[in-house]
Structures are given as C-alpha cells and as structure tokens.
Amino acid sequence: MSNTEINQNVLYGGQFLIKDPDVNHTFIPEEFNEEQLMVKQMAQDFMTNTFEPMREKVEKMEDGVTVNLLNEAAALGLLGTHMPANYGGTELDTNTNTLINEVLGSASSWIVSYAAHTGIGMLPILYFGTEEQKSKYLPRLISGELKAAYCLTEPGSGSDALAAKTRADLSEDGSHYLLNGQKMWITNAGFADIFIVFAQIGGDKFTGFIVERNLPGITLGAEEAKMGIKGSSTRQVFFENVQVPSENLLGEIGKGHKIAFNVLNIGRFKLAVMCMGGSKGVVNMSTQYANERIQFKQAIAKFGAIQYKLAEMATRLFALESTVYRVSNKMEEMKDALQAEGQSYSEAINKSAEEYAIECSILKVFGSEVLDYVVDENVQIHGGIGFSEEYGAARAYRDARINRIFEGTNEINRLLIVDMLLKRAMQGKIDLVGPAWEVQKELASMPDFETVEGQYANERKAIKDFKKIILMVAGAAVKMQMDGNLNLEKEQELLMNIADLITDTYTAESLFLRVDKLHSAQKAKVDQNVYDAMLKVFIHDATHRMVKNGTDALCSFAEGDLLKTLLMGLKRYTKYPPVNVKESRRLIAEALLKNNAWCF
C-alpha cells in the first residue's frame, strides 16, 4: 500500500466518531500471515517450556528467577522486537509485537517485569535519547545485559505526576546534576541497572534523567508486600546527593512531561493487550473446570448460569480482541506512512501511538475491566476452590486488580478520552461541530421509519445511532459551557458518562467490523452464527448502557424542555431490536465448551 493510499484510507485518532471505517482496511486476527504465526509459536514455546516450569518460583520471588527469565527472553530476541535494527533490535511490525505481548500476557507477575523493562524502561531512551545515549544503553538493554526501571511516582505525586518533589541541581562546573528525592512503587527496582528518573531541575523544571544504579547515594526500600503481582519487584528508591552526569539528562529541560505522557500512550495500549492475553488464559481455566466439575450428577457446564458466565466472558473478550487489533493496525499504517515521509523508526512509532492516544485510553479502560470481569467470574465458577491459594483462580483475581491503576487510573483515562477528543476538535483535527449540528437538525425533523435491509443492517444502524448519541450529549454539554452555564472541568461524572458512551461505541464498531469481515471472507474458525450471536448480544447490552449513561449525562446538566427534547433523541437513537440473549449466549458457550478452550 502506498503512502497516498494509507492517508486516504486511515482514520486518524478520534475520527471514528464522525466517519465510517472501511471494513476492507480493518485488520482482524484471522489475517495473520505465516511469519507472524511463527513468531507467535516461538512466544508460546517460551511460555510453555521456559516460563511455566518457573511460574511458582517467580511468584515466591526466588533469587534470580525473574532476571534469568528476562535473559532467556533476550536470547530469543523478545526484548528487542520493537527496537531499531541498528541497536540490535528486530523492528517487527506493530501487529506482530502486539501478538507477542498477547501471548506473554498470561505470565502473571513476570509480565509486569517484562513490560516495565521493554516499555517504560526502554522507550524513553528510544524516543527522547541522544544518539550517544541510544548507542550506549539500548543494545545492552535489548541483550538483557542491563535491566531497566521507571521512577515517576512519589508519595505526594501519583496521577498528578508534575507535582513531583525530587530535585536536581546543576553543579557549578556543569559536569553533573545533584539528585535528591524519593520514588515509590518502582517496578524492577530490586534488580534494575538503569533508572529513568523524573526530577525538578532547580525545583520547577520537570525533567527526565538516565540514572545508573551503581552511582553512590542510591538506596532501596524493602520489597513491598502487595495484594497481587507478588512475584514482581516493587521497591522505593531513594536518591541522596546522587551525582548524575550532565550527559545523562534525557530530552529537554522542563519537558519531562513529554517523555512521561508519550510513553504512557503505548503503555496503555500494551496493558490492554496483556490484559487480553491474561483473559484468554483465565477463560481456558474456567472452561476446563466447568467441563470437569461434576455437581448433581452432571458437569456444571450444563447449567445455564455457568453458560451465561462463559458466554459473557467470551463476548467481552472477543470485542476487546477485535478492538486491540484494529488499533494495532492503525498504528502500523501510521508508522509506515510516517517512515515513508522520511521519519525514523523511533519517531514513527512514537508519533503513531500519540496519534491514537484516545483509542489507547479506550483500550486501557476496556481491557482492564474485561480482565476484572473474567477473573471475578472465574473464581465464581470454581466456587470454594477458587478462593483457595492452592489454585490459579485466586492468584489471577489478585493480579488483575492493579491494571485499573497502572498507566493512569481508569478514572483519569476516562477523563482523558473526552479531554483529548475535545482538544483535537478545537485544534481543527476533527470536525465535531458539523456532525453535531446535523444531529441537532435531525432531532428537529420527523423520525425516519425506513426499513433497514442487508447483512447486519440493524447492527450497522445501531452503531451509527450510538455516534449520534455521543454528538448529541457532548454537543449539548459543550454548548452549555460556551453559554456560561456549565464548567466541564468540574463535571467529572458527566465526562465519565460520555467516555463510557465513546468506549461502548468504539468497541461495538470494532466487533461489528470483524464479524462482518469474517462473514464476507468466510474465515470463521467456528460457525458464523456464533460470531453473529456475540455481535448481537454485545450491541443489545451496549444499547442499554447507552440509555443509562446517556440519561445520567443529560440529567446532570439539562432541564425543562431541553432535557425532554434530548431524552426523546436518546430514545430515538436506541431502537436496536430485542435479542434472545439467553439462546445467543448458550450458542457461544457451547462453542467454547466443545473446544474446551478459547476457540474464536
């Protein structure tokens, strides 16, 4: 595909709200090529042959086990698949890197160490380091000779990262910075050789540094006693008069927020991917136990209450997978386009993630909450055994909880989804005003009672109507703010309602695109009716969530005739036909139980 074709077909960040995507330019996992599947098999072999025998030792934090596994991964090239070849990486495409992270996502605590090293530990140097810094550190980080950690959070600065108190002062001769402060919740701190540290130069210029562990003045707190991810190293890091060479300043002085925020974009995406991989492992656990566990003289898999849980797990997870690879491919297309324009590999992957920052936040929220649902119902399916630490269900339940806090809490990400969308509109990158005005004109006209026809016509119309709801609700709220009757910055509940409307819409559309493409290309792994059932169940339930979030949002700022008009519009745009969700879920569960594992 040429650069021109990419620019014509790609939807830029946030544009999904006002433009219909082309199903032919939507990537689905069923389209992986032979080379990508070989890489997937290599990652699966690592999980089966190398990680699984060590899983319990990782959880008990036995000396050297996590580090040795990182070294084993490095020997396979797994620490540098997203890195430029000139530093020892392999520059694999975005979809293949996504696939690797999916497979490794079920590695419980170890995946936290892996993700911290390959993501927030390495990417700041790749994105913002000088050529000398990249050449010095990246090859050794890729080979596993060095391990990395990321020091941002402090006792007084969590979500508000820029409130950090750690201080850096330039020496009189300009040779080094004197670093003083405290960082907490630092993953990999117990064994890291390199710390990416954020400090205030002169007390007010938030800046990044590359700090080597062996410098005098660095001390560590004890390993934290955590609720979950117990096998990962998490410690406080203290800096007392640490002399950091001036050449280890990372990026521009006072621009540390650019490092932190850019790394978080891809971090949020990868977190969703790993949640997806972890969810698949837990769905397998649930399915196999349901088939094996006998109660009342039959497998509990025969009971409708259990089938509901399994089908709901599968449906949410399939929607997540569809959305993950839709975004993954968009970032790959953007990366290719930017490289074709002459940008470097590192510049291109950084900007491609930045372009889809809205979608990355959507995925972070949805992915972590899908995993939470899956692990919770897995415990329920296991019953009393699920509560026992002797089995994997309890561990998965505990490990999952951190993901709604990692990479910015889900509350912060919900606020960011709306904030970034409105900012892109104000910058002229997305025209929300025109489409919102069209919805207002439509609301003033007679309802259209035309019959919808064609394959998935009801689902296609439902998604278009979902977008109209968002434009109607957000448009009315913004207008009220422009009139001086509302301050959106102080209306977090409203913003989170809108974020949930957006998330449901984007995931529903991603699921629809995949099911439609599977039907057209005849690539379904199981009966197409099962995919159709997942699509209908998801949109049926999403419709009810759109009503709830839309109603809550509108009632929070509108009243009188305006509220009545907007609520009538909400009712007009939530006319998706009723679905026999009981039979649909039974069909989905039957496919899962027949294969005794994830099969979609």
C-alpha positions in Angstrom: 0.0 0.0 0.0 1.4 3.4 -1.0 1.7 6.3 1.4 -1.1 8.1 -0.5 -3.4 5.1 -0.1 -2.7 4.9 3.6 -3.5 8.6 4.1 -6.8 8.2 2.1 -8.0 5.1 4.0 -6.7 5.5 7.5 -9.0 7.1 10.1 -6.9 9.4 12.3 -7.2 9.4 16.1 -10.8 10.1 17.2 -12.2 10.3 13.7 -14.1 7.1 14.2 -16.8 9.3 15.8 -17.6 11.1 12.6 -16.5 8.8 9.8 -17.5 5.3 8.9 -14.5 2.9 8.6 -13.8 0.8 5.6 -14.1 -2.9 6.6 -11.6 -3.8 3.9 -9.0 -1.7 5.7 -9.7 -3.2 9.1 -7.2 -5.8 10.3 -8.5 -8.8 12.1 -6.5 -11.5 13.9 -7.6 -14.1 11.4 -5.4 -12.4 8.9 -2.0 -13.0 10.5 0.5 -14.3 7.9 2.7 -17.3 8.3 5.7 -15.4 9.5 3.6 -13.7 12.3 2.2 -17.1 13.3 5.7 -18.5 13.6 6.7 -15.6 15.9 3.6 -16.4 17.9 4.6 -20.0 18.2 8.0 -19.0 19.4 6.5 -16.9 22.1 4.1 -19.7 23.1 7.1 -22.2 23.2 8.8 -19.7 25.6 5.8 -19.7 27.8 5.3 -23.4 27.8 8.9 -24.6 28.0 10.7 -21.8 29.8 8.2 -19.8 31.9 5.7 -22.4 33.1 8.3 -24.5 34.9 9.4 -21.4 36.8 5.9 -19.8 37.4 5.8 -20.8 41.1 9.4 -19.7 41.7 8.6 -16.3 40.2 5.6 -15.9 42.5 7.8 -16.7 45.5 10.4 -14.2 44.3 13.2 -16.8 44.4 16.6 -15.2 43.8 17.5 -14.6 40.2 14.5 -16.3 38.6 12.8 -13.2 37.1 16.2 -11.9 35.9 17.1 -15.3 34.4 13.8 -15.4 32.6 14.4 -11.9 31.2 17.8 -13.2 30.0 16.1 -16.2 28.4 13.7 -13.9 26.6 16.6 -11.7 25.5 18.3 -14.8 23.9 15.2 -15.3 21.8 15.2 -11.6 20.8 12.0 -10.9 22.8 13.4 -7.8 24.4 14.1 -6.0 21.2 11.3 -6.8 18.7 10.1 -3.2 18.9 13.6 -1.7 18.7 15.6 -0.5 15.6 18.0 -2.9 14.0 21.0 -0.7 14.3 20.8 -1.1 18.1 20.3 -4.8 18.0 16.5 -4.9 17.7 14.5 -6.6 15.0 11.9 -3.9 14.2 9.0 -6.2 13.9 5.7 -4.7 12.7 3.2 -3.4 15.3 0.8 -6.3 14.8 3.5 -8.9 15.5 4.6 -7.0 18.6 1.0 -6.9 19.7 0.8 -10.7 19.2 3.9 -11.3 21.3 2.6 -9.2 24.1 -0.7 -11.0 23.9 0.9 -14.4 24.3 3.2 -13.3 27.2 0.2 -11.6 28.9 -0.7 -14.8 30.8 2.7 -14.8 32.5 1.2 -13.3 35.8 3.8 -11.4 37.8 6.6 -11.9 35.3 4.8 -10.0 32.6 5.0 -6.9 34.8 8.8 -7.1 35.0 9.0 -7.7 31.2 6.6 -4.8 30.4 8.4 -2.4 32.6 11.8 -3.3 31.1 10.7 -3.3 27.4 8.2 -0.4 27.7 8.7 2.4 30.2 12.3 1.4 30.8 13.5 1.4 27.2 11.1 3.6 25.3 12.1 6.9 26.9 15.6 6.4 25.7 14.5 5.4 22.2 12.0 8.3 21.9 14.0 11.1 23.5 17.6 10.0 24.0 20.5 11.4 22.1 22.3 9.2 19.6 25.1 8.7 22.2 22.5 7.7 24.8 20.8 5.3 22.5 24.1 3.7 21.4 25.3 3.3 24.9 22.2 1.8 26.5 19.8 0.3 24.0 22.0 -2.6 22.7 22.7 -3.6 26.3 19.0 -3.4 27.3 18.0 -5.4 24.2 20.6 -8.1 25.0 19.5 -8.3 28.6 22.9 -7.2 30.0 21.1 -4.2 31.6 17.6 -4.2 33.2 15.5 -1.1 33.4 13.1 0.6 35.7 11.0 3.8 35.6 10.9 6.2 38.5 7.9 8.6 38.3 5.6 8.2 41.3 6.3 9.8 44.6 4.5 9.8 48.0 2.9 13.1 47.1 2.5 12.7 43.3 0.6 9.8 41.7 -1.9 10.8 39.0 -0.6 14.4 39.4 2.9 13.4 38.2 4.0 17.0 37.7 3.7 17.6 41.4 6.9 15.6 41.9 9.3 16.9 44.6 12.5 15.1 43.7 15.0 17.8 42.8 18.0 18.0 40.5 20.5 20.9 40.8 23.3 21.6 38.3 26.8 21.7 39.7 28.8 24.9 39.5 31.1 23.4 36.8 28.1 22.0 34.9 29.5 18.4 34.9 26.7 16.8 36.8 23.3 17.2 38.5 22.8 16.6 42.2 19.7 14.4 42.6 17.8 14.3 45.8 14.4 12.7 46.5 12.2 9.7 46.9 10.3 7.5 44.4 7.8 4.8 45.3 6.1 1.8 43.6 9.1 1.3 41.3 8.7 -2.0 39.3 12.0 -3.8 38.8 13.8 -1.7 41.4 15.3 -4.7 43.1 17.4 -5.7 40.1 17.4 -2.8 37.7 20.7 -1.4 36.4 19.2 1.7 34.8 16.5 4.0 36.2 14.5 6.5 34.1 14.1 9.2 36.8 12.0 12.4 36.7 13.0 15.4 38.8 12.5 19.1 39.1 15.6 21.0 37.9 16.0 24.0 40.2 12.8 22.9 41.9 10.4 23.8 39.0 11.6 22.3 35.7 10.2 18.8 35.4 12.9 16.8 33.5 14.0 13.2 32.8 17.3 11.6 33.5 19.0 8.3 32.9 20.5 7.2 36.2 22.8 4.2 36.6 22.2 2.1 39.7 25.8 1.9 40.7 26.1 5.7 41.5 26.8 6.5 45.1 23.8 7.8 47.1 21.1 5.4 45.7 19.4 3.2 48.2 16.3 0.9 48.1 13.5 0.3 50.4 12.3 -3.2 51.2 10.2 -5.2 48.8 6.6 -4.1 49.0 4.0 -6.6 50.4 1.4 -6.3 47.6 -2.1 -7.7 47.2 -1.2 -9.1 43.8 1.6 -9.4 41.2 3.6 -10.7 44.2 6.4 -12.1 42.0 7.4 -8.7 40.7 10.0 -6.5 42.4 8.4 -3.3 43.8 10.5 -1.0 46.0 11.0 2.6 47.0 14.1 4.3 45.6 15.9 7.0 47.5 18.4 9.5 46.0 20.7 11.4 48.3 23.2 13.7 46.7 23.5 11.4 43.7 25.8 12.9 41.1 24.2 12.2 37.7 26.5 13.2 34.7 25.1 16.1 32.7 25.2 13.9 29.5 22.5 11.7 31.2 19.9 14.4 31.0 17.0 12.9 28.9 15.2 15.1 26.5 14.8 18.8 27.0 15.0 20.6 30.3 11.5 21.3 31.6 9.9 18.9 29.1 9.8 15.7 31.2 6.1 15.6 30.8 6.5 14.9 27.1 8.5 11.8 28.0 6.0 10.6 30.6 2.9 11.2 28.5 4.3 9.8 25.2 5.5 6.6 26.9 2.1 6.2 28.6 0.3 6.2 25.2 1.9 3.0 24.1 2.0 1.7 27.7 -1.8 1.9 27.9 -2.2 0.0 24.6 0.2 -2.7 25.7 -1.5 -3.0 29.0 -4.8 -3.7 27.2 -3.0 -6.3 25.1 -1.6 -8.1 28.1 -5.0 -8.0 29.8 -6.4 -9.7 26.7 -3.7 -12.4 26.8 -4.3 -12.9 30.5 -8.0 -13.1 30.0 -7.7 -15.8 27.4 -5.7 -17.9 29.9 -8.4 -17.4 32.5 -11.2 -18.3 30.1 -9.4 -21.5 29.4 -9.2 -22.2 33.1 -12.9 -21.5 33.5 -13.9 -23.6 30.5 -11.9 -26.6 31.5 -13.1 -26.5 35.1 -16.7 -26.2 34.0 -16.3 -29.3 31.9 -14.6 -31.3 34.6 -16.5 -30.3 37.8 -19.5 -32.6 38.5 -22.4 -31.5 40.6 -25.9 -33.0 40.7 -24.5 -35.9 38.6 -23.5 -33.7 35.6 -20.8 -31.2 34.6 -21.6 -27.7 35.8 -21.0 -26.7 32.2 -24.5 -28.0 31.5 -26.1 -25.3 33.7 -27.4 -22.1 32.2 -26.0 -19.9 35.0 -22.5 -21.2 34.2 -23.0 -20.9 30.4 -24.1 -17.3 30.9 -20.8 -16.5 32.6 -18.7 -18.3 30.0 -20.5 -16.7 27.1 -20.2 -13.2 28.6 -16.5 -13.7 29.2 -16.1 -14.8 25.5 -18.2 -11.9 24.1 -16.4 -9.2 26.0 -13.0 -10.7 25.3 -13.8 -11.1 21.6 -14.8 -7.5 21.4 -11.6 -6.5 23.2 -9.5 -8.5 20.8 -11.3 -7.0 17.8 -10.6 -3.5 19.1 -7.0 -4.2 20.0 -6.0 -5.4 16.6 -8.0 -2.6 14.9 -5.9 -0.1 16.8 -2.7 -2.1 16.4 -3.1 -2.0 12.6 -4.0 1.7 12.6 -0.7 2.4 14.4 1.2 0.2 12.0 -0.3 2.1 9.0 0.5 5.4 10.6 4.1 4.3 11.3 4.6 3.1 7.7 3.2 6.4 6.4 5.5 8.5 8.7 8.5 6.4 7.7 7.6 6.9 4.0 7.8 10.6 4.7 11.3 10.2 6.0 10.9 9.9 9.7 13.0 7.5 11.6 11.6 4.2 13.1 11.7 5.6 16.6 10.0 8.9 15.6 7.3 7.0 13.6 6.3 4.5 16.4 6.2 7.3 19.0 4.0 9.6 16.8 1.8 6.7 15.7 1.0 5.9 19.4 0.5 9.6 20.1 -1.9 9.9 17.1 -4.1 7.2 18.6 -3.8 8.3 22.2 -7.7 8.4 22.5 -8.0 4.9 21.3 -5.2 3.7 23.6 -7.0 5.1 26.6 -10.3 3.5 25.5 -8.4 0.1 25.3 -6.7 0.6 28.7 -10.1 1.1 30.4 -12.0 -1.6 28.5 -9.2 -4.1 28.6 -8.5 -3.9 32.3 -12.3 -4.1 33.1 -12.8 -7.1 30.8 -10.0 -8.8 32.7 -11.5 -7.9 36.0 -14.8 -9.4 34.9 -13.2 -12.6 33.7 -11.1 -13.2 36.8 -14.1 -12.5 39.1 -16.4 -14.9 37.3 -13.6 -17.5 37.1 -13.5 -17.5 40.9 -17.3 -17.9 41.0 -17.2 -20.8 38.6 -14.6 -22.5 40.7 -16.6 -22.0 43.9 -14.8 -22.6 47.1 -11.7 -23.9 45.3 -11.5 -20.5 43.5 -10.9 -18.9 46.9 -8.0 -21.2 47.7 -4.4 -20.1 47.2 -3.6 -23.6 46.0 -5.2 -22.9 42.7 -4.7 -20.4 39.9 -8.1 -18.6 40.2 -7.2 -16.7 43.3 -3.9 -15.5 42.0 -5.4 -14.3 38.7 -8.1 -12.5 40.7 -5.5 -10.7 42.8 -3.1 -10.0 40.0 -5.7 -8.4 37.8 -6.7 -5.6 40.2 -3.6 -3.5 39.6 -4.4 -3.0 35.9 -7.2 -0.4 36.7 -4.5 1.7 38.4 -1.4 1.1 36.2 -0.7 3.5 33.4 -3.1 6.1 34.8 -6.2 5.1 36.7 -9.3 4.2 34.7 -10.9 7.4 36.1 -8.0 9.5 34.7 -8.2 7.7 31.4 -11.9 8.2 31.1 -11.4 12.0 31.7 -8.6 11.9 29.1 -10.7 10.3 26.4 -13.1 13.2 26.4 -10.5 15.9 27.0 -8.3 14.7 24.1 -11.3 14.4 21.8 -12.4 18.0 22.5 -8.8 19.3 22.2 -8.5 17.7 18.8 -11.7 19.3 17.8 -10.5 22.7 19.0 -7.2 22.2 17.1 -9.2 21.5 13.9 -8.0 17.9 13.7 -11.6 16.6 14.0 -14.8 18.4 12.8 -17.2 17.7 15.6 -19.3 20.9 15.2 -20.6 20.0 11.7 -21.8 16.4 12.6 -23.2 17.6 15.9 -25.2 20.3 14.1 -26.5 17.7 11.7 -27.7 15.6 14.7 -29.5 18.7 16.1 -31.2 19.2 12.8 -32.2 15.6 12.6 -33.7 15.8 16.1 -35.9 18.7 14.9 -37.2 16.7 12.0 -39.7 13.8 11.8 -38.3 10.4 12.7 -37.2 8.2 9.8 -39.2 5.0 9.8 -37.5 3.4 6.8 -36.9 -0.3 6.9 -33.2 -1.3 7.2 -32.0 -4.1 5.0 -28.9 -6.1 4.2 -26.4 -8.2 6.2 -26.0 -6.8 9.7 -28.2 -3.8 8.8 -29.6 -3.4 12.3 -26.1 -3.5 13.9 -24.8 -1.0 11.3 -27.6 1.4 12.1 -27.2 0.9 15.9 -23.6 1.9 15.7 -24.4 5.0 13.6 -27.0 5.9 16.2 -24.6 5.4 19.1 -22.3 8.0 17.4 -25.3 10.4 17.2 -25.9 10.0 20.9 -22.3 11.0 21.7 -22.5 14.0 19.4 -25.9 15.0 20.9 -24.8 14.7 24.5 -21.3 16.1 24.2 -22.6 18.8 21.8 -25.3 20.0 24.2 -22.8 20.0 27.1 -20.2 22.0 25.2 -22.8 24.5 24.0 -24.0 24.9 27.6 -20.4 25.6 28.6 -20.0 28.1 25.8 -23.1 29.9 27.1 -21.5 30.1 30.5 -23.9 27.7 32.2 -21.6 24.8 32.7 -17.9 24.2 33.6 -17.0 20.8 32.2 -13.7 20.7 34.2 -15.8 20.4 37.4 -18.2 17.8 35.9 -16.2 14.6 36.1 -19.3 12.4 36.5 -20.6 13.8 33.2 -17.3 13.4 31.4 -17.1 9.8 32.6 -20.6 9.1 31.3 -19.5 10.5 27.9 -16.3 8.4 28.0 -18.3 5.2 28.6 -20.6 6.2 25.6 -17.5 6.5 23.5 -15.9 3.3 24.7 -19.1 1.2 24.1 -19.4 2.8 20.6 -15.8 2.1 19.5 -15.7 -1.4 20.8 -19.1 -2.2 19.3 -17.9 -0.9 16.0 -14.7 -2.9 16.1 -16.6 -6.0 16.9 -19.0 -5.3 14.1 -16.2 -4.8 11.6 -14.6 -8.1 12.5 -17.8 -10.1 12.3 -18.7 -8.5 9.0 -15.3 -9.2 7.6 -15.4 -12.8 8.8 -18.7 -13.3 7.1 -17.6 -11.8 3.8 -14.2 -13.6 3.8 -15.5 -16.8 5.2 -12.7 -17.0 7.7 -14.7 -18.0 10.7 -12.9 -20.6 13.0 -16.3 -21.7 14.4 -19.8 -21.5 13.0 -20.5 -17.9 11.8 -23.7 -18.0 13.8 -21.6 -17.9 17.0 -19.9 -14.7 15.9 -23.3 -13.2 14.9 -24.6 -14.1 18.4 -21.6 -12.3 20.1 -22.2 -9.2 18.0 -26.0 -9.1 18.7 -25.5 -9.8 22.5 -22.9 -7.1 22.7 -24.9 -4.4 20.9 -28.1 -5.4 22.7 -26.3 -4.9 26.1 -24.4 -1.8 24.8 -27.7 -0.2 23.8 -29.0 -0.5 27.4 -25.7 1.0 28.7 -26.0 3.9 26.2 -29.5 4.6 27.6 -28.2 4.6 31.1 -25.1 6.7 30.5 -26.9 9.0 28.2 -29.7 9.6 30.6 -27.4 10.1 33.5 -25.3 12.6 31.5 -28.2 14.6 30.2 -30.0 14.8 33.6 -26.8 16.1 35.1 -26.8 19.4 33.2 -30.1 19.8 31.2 -33.6 20.5 32.5 -37.0 21.5 31.3 -37.9 21.4 27.6 -34.3 21.0 26.6 -34.0 17.8 28.7 -37.2 16.4 27.3 -36.0 17.0 23.8 -32.7 15.4 24.4 -34.2 12.4 26.2 -36.5 11.9 23.2 -33.5 12.0 21.0 -31.8 9.3 23.2 -34.9 7.2 22.9 -34.9 7.7 19.1 -31.3 6.5 18.8 -31.7 3.4 20.9 -34.1 1.3 18.8 -32.0 -1.8 18.4 -34.4 -4.8 18.1 -34.7 -7.1 21.1 -32.4 -10.2 21.1 -33.0 -13.6 22.7 -29.8 -13.2 24.7 -30.4 -16.5 26.5 -30.2 -18.6 23.4 -27.4 -16.5 21.9 -25.3 -17.0 25.0 -26.0 -20.7 25.0 -24.7 -20.9 21.5 -21.5 -19.0 22.4 -20.9 -21.1 25.5 -21.5 -24.3 23.5 -18.7 -23.5 21.1 -16.3 -22.7 24.0 -17.2 -25.8 25.9 -16.9 -28.1 22.9 -13.4 -26.9 22.2 -12.5 -26.8 26.0 -10.5 -23.7 25.3 -10.6 -20.3 23.6 -11.5 -21.1 20.0 -12.6 -17.8 18.4 
